[in-house]
Amino acid sequence: MFIEKEYLDKWFQRVMERFDRLENSMIKPPEKERQKLNGELLLDNQDLCIMLNVSKRSLQRYRSLGWLPFRQIDQKMYYLQSEVETFIREHFEKRYKHNK
């Protein structure tokens, strides 16, 4: 089977363009659109789980105990950044200082 050089060159060029697009998408992940409430940043469960290194169940327990204020919008939980900072100061910093 004989393949013309021009055809092969075009085919390789298309493959390389796709690799370039893939590489660019891997290098710079798309920014997550951050929601705000009255100008203040809203964090969701995933943000908080990563930030605090806890499970979703732990967040649910903090909410149930009344330690972590939240807002529910369309079946999704959101937390104001300032209230999360207060929660961290009140609950995590005490534990950290106590364990030192």
Secondary structure, DSSP 8 states (H G I E B T S, - for coil): ----HHHHHHHHHHHHHHHHHHHHHHHS-------EETTEEEEEHHHHHHHHT--HHHHHHHHHTTSS--EEETTEEEEEHHHHHHHIIIIIHHHHHHH-
